[in-house]
Amino acid sequence: MTHIRFISTTTFVPTNGPADENESSRSRQRIELTPWDLQLLLLDPIQKGLLFHKPNSLCSDRQFTTNTSTLIDHLKATFSAALDIFHPLAGRLAPVQNDADQSQNSSFFLDCNGEGAEFIHAVVDGVTVADILEPIYTPDDIVYSFFPMNGTVNYDGISKPLLAVQVTELVDGIFIGCTINHTAADGSSFWHFFNTWSQISRRGGIDGGNLISRTPPPVFDRRCLDGIIEFPIRIPSSQLENRKRYTPPPLKQRMFRFSKETIAELKAKANSEMKTDKISSLQALLAHLWVSVTRNRNLNSVEEVTYTIIVGTRRRVEPKLADEYMGNSVLFGNVKSTAGELIKNGIGWAAWKMNRVIAFQTSEEVRKFLKNWEKSPKVPKLSEMVDPARLVTGSSPQFNVFGNDFGWGKPIAVRSGPGNKSDGKLTVFPGAEEGSIDFEACLSPQTLQALAGDTEFVKTLAS
């Protein structure tokens, strides 16, 4: 078992209000939660982190030695500056009981009360960068210890921080792990915060005595949903009674890397098979993974298999949401087949089915989802979503992951924490090399072992 030493825990509170001075005083105190946000109440927070080589200096325009206290003090100061910009993340979830009419329901909003976000400094003894990168399977006992707030669900944001980061020193590296409550942010918002923080750190941050960022500020306004839904949204309290976190059976994780050239070949193959040019690179790659994993899961040929795709909707709703909108904006698209049909028809057929499901997520469908959820809320638990014949892909290769240079060089790897892990979770990241894509595959040990012996799959992996 890895021995990790926790050196300090510091709570930071924002010193400034919203970036937009035109926002009303009410919006500075309360941010309404949408169906996109509320459906995640009983799931886990987002947990992503970056691995770096240990720096020789910090920031190009201000020379820092690798003295630990100097480095940590710098990261604390720049974290605090980023928190000023993303000040709602220093708040808490606020429940409101609405039982005057005996309906026994609850509503929630994001209370910008400034109770604080956490910064944790830790040291893991005897662990090197190579210990993280060289094993075939991710050393979860080590990597998971790099993340704060393990074992929580988003509902816990009522009393626990919405944002916590942990900076862990390795023998020759630094891991920066970040946990954000998923009701307050989706993947786009998560990386928006990370990008802002790293830019402030990289630039040294000094401008008139203040630490600043040139990254566009987040947008907290919910007026874009006026006329679609009415706030606050009320949830039957019975749906929130059992908040026990799901514990998966023993699983293993492995990083699969696909080169730019292989992705292009898979895209060409899928489009050729379906006599179209509409299948994207990611759709072809997802289809390749779906077929490959299904082939190695040893399922009955008539068993139904599902691929759940998380579709971003910032540009799919009218009026369109700003790219910097802070909150969730996604729909879940389910692609279904039988195991035998999927394996027989191959990646072109599978990719086309994905393409059609994604294309179906129109502005009209987004509005329909929001209205229907408002009328009949459904708050799922992870245990209700687990299916040994399902795959689900989270994150996106569009996120700026490897641009997070804190001042001593770009990250060398990205990893995620234990949140929302189950058999079939495939987390997609941009690769370190331009045009490449990485998948963090969380599967049963048997399936991962079978994939390792699948020549057709292995030959598509980058070395």
N, C-alpha and C positions, 0 to 999 in steps of 0.2 A: 504494500500500500504506500502510495506517495506521501511523503511528509511535507506538508505545506505550513509555513509559519506566517501568521498574520501580524504584520508590523503595526499597522494603524488603520483606523476607520475614521474618516472625516465627513461630516455632514455639511453640504454647501447649500446656501439659500441664495436666490437671485437678488441682485442689488438694483436691477432696473426693471421697468415695466415692459409692456409689449413694444416691439420695434415700430409698430404703426401708431403714431400719435393720434390718428384720427379715430381709433377704436374707442368705443364708448366705455365708460367706467364699469358698466355691467359686464361687458365681454372680457374685461381684465380679471374678473373674479370668477366667472363661470363659463365653461365651454360645454355645450350640449353634446351628448353622445348619440351617434346615429345607429341605425340597424347594423351597418358594417362593423361598428365598434362593439355593440352590445352582444352580438352573436358569439363573441370571443370571451365572454366573462368567465367561463369555466374551463377555458383552455390555458395553456402555459404562456409565459412571456416570450418575447423574441430574445434569443441569446446567440450573438455572433462575436467573434474576436479575431484579432490579427496577431501574427507572430513576426517578430523582427529580430534581426541580429542586434546584439548589444551595441549601442552607439559609441563612437569615439568622440563625437561632439554633437551638440544640440543646436540646431538652427544655423543657417548660413551667415546671418548678419550679427549673431551674438555667439561667441565661442564659449561653450560649456564643456567642462571635462565630464568624464563618466562618473564623477562623484555621485553616489546614489541620491543623497539628500538634494543636490542641485537639480538632478533630473526629475525626481518626484515632485519637488516644489514647483518646477516649471509646468509639469503636467497638471498639477492641482490648479495653478493659476489660470491656465488656458482652459481647463475643464470648467472652472467657475465662469470664465468669460463666455463660453459656449452656452452654459446654463442660463445666463442672462438673456440670451437670444431665444432659447427654447424654454422660457420660464415656466410654462404649464407643467413641464416634466418634473418640477420641484413640488407639485401639488399632490393631491390625493383624490381617489374616487370618492364621491359623496352619494350615499344612498338616501332616498326619500321614501318613507312608507306612506302609501296612499290608501288607507283603509277606512276613510270616512264613509264611503259607500258600501262597506263590508266586502269589497271586491278582493281585498288582501293582495294588492300588487305593489310593485316597487318601481321606482325610476332612479336613474343614475346620471350624474353629470361630473365633469372634471372640475374640481374645486382648485382654483389657482391660489391656494392659501400659503404657498411658500414654505411648507414644512421641511422641504429639503430633499436633495439627492445625495447618494452616498458615493464616496471615493475610497476604495480599499487598496492598501499597499501590502503586497505579500511577497514572500520568497519561497521558492521550491528548491530544496537542497538536492544537489547531485543530478539534476535533470538538465540535459543539453538540448539544443535545437535538433540535433540528429536523433535524439530519443523520440521526438515528435514526428519527424519527417520520414525516417528510414523504415520503420515497421510497415509491413504490408497492411495490417489492420490498425486503425486509429487506436492509440492507447487511451481508451476512454477514462480509465481511472485517473490518469494524469490530466488530460485535457479538460474534463468536467470540473476538476478542482480549480481551474482558472476562471470560473464564472461565479458571480455573486447571485444570491437569491435562488439557488437551486431548490426544487421541491415546492415552489409556490405556484399558485394559479392567479390569473389576472384579477379575480375578485378580491384577492388579498390586498390590492392597491387601496382598499379602504383605510388600511392601517399601516401598510408598508410602502416604501419608496416606489415611485413609478420608474425611476431611473437609478441604476447603480452600475459603477464601473469598477473593475479590479485590475490593477497593474501588477503583474507577477514577474519577478526577476528569476530568470533561469541562469545557469552557469555562464552561458554565452549569448543569451537572448532576453527579449522582453516580450511578454504576451499581454495585450490589452483586450480584456474581455468586457463586453457590455451587455447588460440586461435591461430591456425596456418593456414596460407593461403594454401588452398587445392591444388593449382597448384604446390606448392613447396614440398608437403609432403602428403603421404597417412597415413593410420592408423599405419602401421609398422614403418614409419619414425617418426610419432608423438610420439609413445610410446618409441622409441629409444632415442629421445631427453629427454623425461620425466625421463626415467630410468637412463640416464647419469647424469642429474641434481640431482636426488635424491641420487644417489650413491656418488657423490662429496660431497653433504651436509652431508650424513650419516657418511662418513669416516672422517669428519673434514677437509679433503682436504689438509692437510699440508704435503708437500713433497718437500724439497729444497726451501721452500718459495712459492711454486705454488700450486694452487688447481688443482687436477688431477682426472681423472676417469680411471678405469680399463675396462670400457665398450669399445668394439671395436669401432673405430671412423667411422663416416659415409663415404660413398663412393659417390662422386659427378660425377665421370667420366661417360660420355655418349658414349664412344667408343664401348661399348658392342652392340650398335645399328647400328654400321657401316655396310653398306651393306644391311640393311633392309630399312632404311629411310634416307632422305637427309635433313640436317638442312640448314637454318631455314625453318620451315613449314609456309606456307602462308595461311591466313584465309580471306575469303571475308569480307570486312568491314561491309557489310550489316547485317551479322550475329551478330554483336556486337553493333548494334545501340540502341536497347531497353534493357537497363540494370537494369530496375526496379526490385527490389527484391520481390519475392513472399511472400504474407502474407496469411497464412492459415486461414480457418474458426476456430471458437472455438474448441479446442481439449483438451483432458486430457491425462495425462501420469500416468502409474503405473508400478512399478517394479514387475516382476514375477520371482520367484526363483524356480529352479528345482534341487533337490538333486541328488547326484551321483547315488543313488539306483534307483530313478525314471527314470533317463536317461538310465540306463542299461536296465530297464524293457521295455522302449519304443523302444530301439534299438533291443532287442530280439524279440519283437512283430513284428516290421517292417520286420526284416529279415525272421522271421518264415512265415509271410503272403506271402512273395515273394519267399520263398524257396531259399535264398541266404545268403551269409555272407559278402556281399560287402557294405551294407548300414552302414554308420558311425553313431556315437552317435549324432553328430550335425545334420546330415541329418534327422534322425528320429525325433529329437526335433523340427526342422523347419517344418517338415511335420505335426506334432501334432499341432503346432501353426496355420499353414495354414488351416487345417481342422476345428479347433476350432473357429478361427476368422471368417472364411467363414460361418460356421453354425450360428453364432450370428450376422451377418451383415444383415440378412433378405433380401438376394438377390433373384432374380428370378432364378429358377433352370437352365435355359438355358443361363444365363449371363456368359460371359467369365471372368474368374479370372486369375490373374497372380501373380507369386512369382518371384521377381527379386533378384537374388543372386549375390553378389559381390565376384568374384573369384580371389584370389591372383595369380599372374603369375611370381613371382620371380624365381620359380623352373620349370616353364612351358615354358620358352623361351630358345632357344639355340643361343649363349652360355648363360648359366644360369647367372642370376644377383646375386650379393652378397646379403646376408640377410641384410646387412647394407646399401644397395643402398638407397640414399636419393632422393625421388621423388615418383611418382605414378607408380604402376605396377599391374593393375587390369583389368579384363574383367567383363562385366555384362552378366549374363546368365538368360534368362527368361523361366520359367516353366509355361505352360498354361493348363487350363482345363475349363470345365463349372462348375458352383457352384454345380449343382446337381450331376454330375459325381464324383467330388472330395469328397463330403460328403458320397456318396454311397460306393465308393471304399476304403476310409479310409487311414490311415497313411502309411501302407506298400506300397501301390500303389503310393501315393504322394511322399514318400521318394525315391522310385525307379526312378520316373521321374526326381527328383532332382539329383540323383546320375548320371543319364545318361547325363544330361545337363552339369554337372560339369566335367564329364569325357571327354566330347567333347571339352573342352577348352585345346587343345593340343598346342604344340609348333607351329605347322603349322597354327592353328587358330589364335594364337597370332600374328604371322608374317603377316597373311592375314589382321587382323584388323589394324595393324600399317600402312601397305602399302595402304590399301583402305582409311583410314582416311587422310593420307597425300595427296592422290589424290582428295578426296572430303570431306573436313572438315565439321563436324557438331558440333555446340556448343549449346547444349540444355539449356533451362531455366527450373527451377524447376516447374514452372506453366504448362509447356508442359508435364511433367512427372507424374503429379498428376492424380490419378484414384481411385475412391472410392471402386473399386474391386481389387486393387493391394496391395500386401505387398512387402516390400523391407527390407532386412537385411543388416546393416552396422556393421563395427567393427569385432572382432573375439575373441573367448574364448582363443585363443593362446597367446594373448598379455599379457605381464607382467604388470598387473595393480596393484595387491595387494603387489607386491614386492617393491613398491615405498615408502620405509622408508627413510624419510629425517633426521632421527636421533632421533626421539622421539616416534617411533612405526609405525606400518603399518596402512594404511588407513582403515577406517571402512565402507566406501561406495564410489561409483563412480556415477557421474551424468554427463549429457551432457547439452550443452546450446541450444539455440533456432535454431541454424543453421541447414538448410536442413530438418526441421520438416514438416511433412504432415500426413494426415490420412493414416495409414498403415506402418509408419516407426518403425521397430523393431531393436533396437540397442542391440547387444549381447556383454556380458562381462563375463569373468570368475567370478565365485562366490567367496566370501570370504572363504568359506569352500572348501577344496581340492576336485576337481572333480565335484563341483556344477557349474551351469551356470545360469546367470541372464539375463533377457531381460527387457529392458526399452521400454515399448509398448506405442506408441503415436497413439491414435485412437479417433474416435468420442466418446463423452460421452455416447451415446446410446449403442455403441458396447461394451465399457468397462463395462457398467452396466449389459448388457446381459451376458457377460462372467462371471461376479461375481455371477450370478445365475445359471450358467451351472455346474451342479454337476459333470459331466464327466470330465470337464476341471479342476475344483477347486480341485478335489481329487488328481490331479497330482502335485499340488503346494507344495513346502516346507513351513513349518510353520515359 
